């Protein structure tokens, strides 16, 4: 990928991230409220954008950042996929470090 393309995509992702994060911060829902799942979806989108940025950052992929991004996504996704046993996947992320 050309560096200018990478830079453009990262710049766009920062704009999306800012919008998603602002929507998340503006949502007053607390756990148990009717709008809680919507707030969690925004948080999941926020973490997905962090993963996108980690994957495309200049200088190569940093395993520690990738691991942290995936851990956050699995943690949030667990409430949407309770049958998927994502807790086991989260444990493996840190148990099998090299």
Buried (B, 14 or more C-beta within 10 A) or exposed (E): EEEEEEEEBBEEBEEBBEBBBEBBEEBEBEEEEEEBEBBBBBBBBBBBBBBBBBEBEEEEEEEEBBBBBBBBBBBBBBEEEEEEEBEEBBEEBEEEEE
